[in-house]
Amino acid sequence: MPKLYFKYGAMGSSKTAQALMTKFNYEETGYRVGLMKPAVDDRDGVNIIKSRIGLQDVGIIIPHSMNLYEWFQTQDFDVLIIDEAQFLSTEQIEQLKQISFEFVPVLCFGLKTDFTTHMFEGSKRLFEIADSLTEIKSICKCGRKAEVNARLNNGKIVKQGEQIFMGGSESYIGLCYDCWKKEKL
């Protein structure tokens, strides 16, 4: 029976790389895979899904207004993989749940919380209704588990600002809560 999966982790935990490897593995066994990401993530190009280690592929863009359930009924995929799922709306997560209930597995990859340690709308709903939650772990510089996505500006930790600010290693680093709280880089 298909399920809705959420695989989450802090910045630098290889979420996108794992999403791309998962797509590759499904395709190697003959599955038709829909690789997707929210439109707000245009860091690497409008429809490019790219990991920090260089893996990349072309993906389907999800506008904020897109009804995923209606869209899916016009497609021919055996599985859906969504990167940066934290940026989806509550309604879109519920649509993915319905797709996973009626049709195919849906694997979502993304962040749990923002740079202030508060949940994103999409992540919150995934925690509430996903059939499977898996943490992708990474390590803070001090050796503890990284769990906070610290936002950087001129080499200093920033704790105020808009929730969504697109960036990679130049703008974010995964830290443990203690290092984030004490602003230790």
C-alpha positions in Angstrom: 0.0 0.0 0.0 1.4 3.4 -0.9 2.4 5.8 1.9 3.3 9.5 2.4 6.9 9.7 3.6 8.8 12.7 5.1 12.5 12.5 5.3 13.8 15.6 7.0 17.1 17.0 8.3 19.1 20.2 9.0 21.0 22.0 6.3 23.9 19.9 5.1 22.3 16.6 5.8 22.2 15.5 2.1 18.4 15.6 1.7 18.5 16.6 -1.9 21.2 14.1 -2.7 19.1 11.4 -1.2 16.1 12.5 -3.1 18.0 12.3 -6.4 19.5 8.9 -5.5 16.1 7.6 -4.6 14.8 8.8 -8.0 17.7 7.0 -9.7 17.0 3.8 -7.8 13.3 3.8 -8.7 14.1 4.5 -12.4 16.7 1.7 -12.5 13.9 -0.8 -11.7 11.6 0.6 -14.3 9.4 3.0 -12.3 8.1 6.3 -13.7 9.2 9.0 -11.2 7.8 12.5 -10.9 10.6 14.6 -9.4 9.2 17.9 -8.1 10.0 21.1 -6.1 8.2 24.2 -5.0 8.5 27.2 -7.3 10.0 29.4 -4.5 13.2 27.4 -4.7 14.9 28.8 -7.8 18.5 28.9 -6.5 19.8 26.6 -9.2 17.5 27.5 -12.0 13.7 27.4 -12.3 13.3 23.6 -12.8 16.7 22.3 -11.6 17.0 20.2 -8.5 20.7 20.2 -7.4 22.5 18.9 -4.4 25.6 20.5 -2.9 27.7 17.5 -4.0 26.8 18.2 -7.6 24.0 15.7 -8.3 21.2 17.3 -10.3 18.2 16.6 -12.4 15.3 18.5 -14.1 12.2 18.6 -11.9 8.6 19.7 -12.2 7.8 23.0 -10.6 5.0 23.3 -8.0 3.4 26.8 -8.0 1.9 27.7 -4.6 -1.6 27.7 -6.2 -1.2 24.2 -7.8 -3.7 21.6 -6.8 -1.5 18.5 -6.7 -4.4 16.0 -6.5 -6.0 17.3 -9.7 -2.7 17.6 -11.5 -1.7 14.0 -10.6 -4.8 12.6 -12.2 -3.6 13.8 -15.6 -0.1 12.2 -15.1 1.4 8.8 -15.5 3.8 8.3 -12.6 4.5 5.3 -10.3 6.0 7.4 -7.5 6.4 11.1 -6.6 9.5 12.6 -5.0 9.3 16.2 -3.7 12.3 18.1 -2.7 12.1 21.2 -0.4 8.7 20.0 0.8 8.7 22.4 3.7 7.7 25.2 1.3 4.4 23.5 0.3 1.1 24.7 1.7 -1.0 22.7 4.2 -3.5 22.1 1.4 -0.8 20.7 -0.9 0.5 18.3 1.8 -3.1 17.1 2.3 -3.4 16.6 -1.5 -0.1 14.5 -1.4 -1.6 12.5 1.4 -4.7 11.7 -0.8 -2.4 10.8 -3.7 -0.5 8.4 -1.5 -3.7 6.9 -0.2 -5.3 6.3 -3.5 -2.5 6.0 -6.1 1.3 5.9 -5.5 4.0 6.4 -2.9 4.9 10.0 -2.2 8.4 10.7 -0.8 8.9 14.3 0.6 12.4 15.6 1.5 12.9 18.9 3.4 13.7 20.9 6.5 11.8 20.5 9.7 12.3 24.0 11.0 13.5 27.5 9.9 16.4 29.5 11.2 14.5 30.6 14.3 13.6 26.9 15.1 10.0 27.2 14.1 8.3 24.7 11.8 7.5 25.5 8.2 3.9 25.2 7.2 4.5 22.2 5.0 6.8 20.4 7.5 4.2 20.9 10.3 1.5 19.2 8.2 3.8 16.4 7.2 4.6 15.7 10.8 0.9 15.6 11.5 -0.2 13.2 8.6 2.8 11.5 7.1 2.8 7.7 7.4 6.6 7.6 7.9 9.0 10.2 9.4 12.7 9.7 9.0 15.4 12.0 10.3 18.4 12.4 8.0 21.1 13.2 10.5 24.1 15.5 10.2 26.7 16.7 12.7 27.4 20.1 14.2 31.0 21.3 14.3 31.0 20.5 18.1 30.2 16.8 17.3 26.5 16.9 18.5 23.6 16.2 16.1 22.8 19.3 14.0 19.2 20.2 14.4 19.1 24.0 13.8 19.4 25.7 10.4 21.4 28.7 11.4 21.2 31.6 9.0 24.4 33.5 8.4 25.0 37.1 7.4 28.6 38.3 7.0 29.8 35.3 9.1 27.4 35.9 12.0 24.3 34.0 13.1 21.1 35.9 12.3 17.9 35.2 14.4 15.5 37.6 12.8 14.1 38.2 9.4 11.7 36.7 6.8 11.1 33.0 7.2 12.0 32.2 3.6 15.4 33.3 2.3 16.9 31.1 -0.3 20.5 30.1 0.1 22.9 27.3 0.4 26.2 26.8 2.4 27.0 30.5 2.0 23.8 31.4 4.0 23.1 28.5 6.3 24.8 26.0 8.5 23.5 23.1 10.5 24.2 23.5 14.2 23.2 21.8 17.4 20.7 23.8 19.5 23.4 24.8 22.1 25.9 26.2 19.5 23.0 28.0 17.8 21.8 29.5 21.1 25.3 30.6 22.1 26.0 31.7 18.5 29.1 29.5 18.3 30.3 28.9 14.7 
